[in-house]
Amino acid sequence: MTDPSFETNLLDPFPEDWTRALCVVAHPDDLEYGAAMAVARWTSEGRYVAYVLATAGEAGIDSMRPELAGAVREREERASAAIVGVHAVEFLGHPDGSLHYGMTLRRDIAREIRRHRPDVLVSITHRATFGGSAANGGGGTLNQADHRILGQALIDAARDAGNRWIHEELGEEGFEPWNGTRLIAFAGSPRPTHGLDVSGHLDAGIASLRAHAAYLDNLGDGAFDPAAFITEQAEHGGRQLGVDHGLTFEIFTL
């Protein structure tokens, strides 16, 4: 149970008045380090959620060459997404570990925004560090370059998606502009503004991360415990929100 003596932060509740979300990240497993609990809640409520991944995470398994690892990680991501009820999973085919900010990445994200027409965009933090909890070393943990680049490209692509004169080729492909996206929510931010109660969805979040078995099996000495990591993160968020399990987000409105 939540410690009643804990003083909760002044975080706004995550908005509830929406029906469609598009989660856009750099790699397979990015969403599974916590945000998948939110996805599990949303899909259980009947909301539409789709995933877009800029890369296949092909450079993420030291013992497996990229041309083999990419296919493995794509399969694991699709299985992981199915556990939390995701409706579609798309891969953009950009290079893992060397994601490049520019009009190509912005265009490819804008295409998916126009395709899925979300009310809400979700990603993981684009800040220099992750938010603090024991699960990530207490805060101050440096963020990875692909995450920072993806986040900035997502912010800009959200605007691009509504302007028919940027990426005109998307209109020629049949993707009409979309101006219906209201906000972008970044999980794991060191500057959270909103919180979401994910009580009841801890097990789904753990199972979603465990689905990345080939990747997890190659994490150092094998001491990483997905259940312990997700549980600690959910409890940390819950203490901030005054609930059993919670997640925090930094939200930007459009």
CORTA-V518212 format. One record per helix or strand of 3 or more residues. SS is the DSSP state (h for helix, s for strand). FROM is the first residue (numbers start at 1). TO is the last residue. If there is no record, write none. Layout:
BEGIN
ss->SS from->FROM to->TO
ss->SS from->FROM to->TO
END
This chain:
BEGIN
ss->s from->20 to->25
ss->h from->35 to->44
ss->s from->48 to->53
ss->h from->66 to->83
ss->s from->88 to->91
ss->h from->103 to->116
ss->s from->120 to->124
ss->h from->134 to->136
ss->h from->145 to->160
ss->h from->168 to->172
ss->s from->183 to->187
ss->s from->194 to->197
ss->h from->202 to->210
ss->h from->213 to->216
ss->h from->226 to->241
ss->s from->246 to->253
END
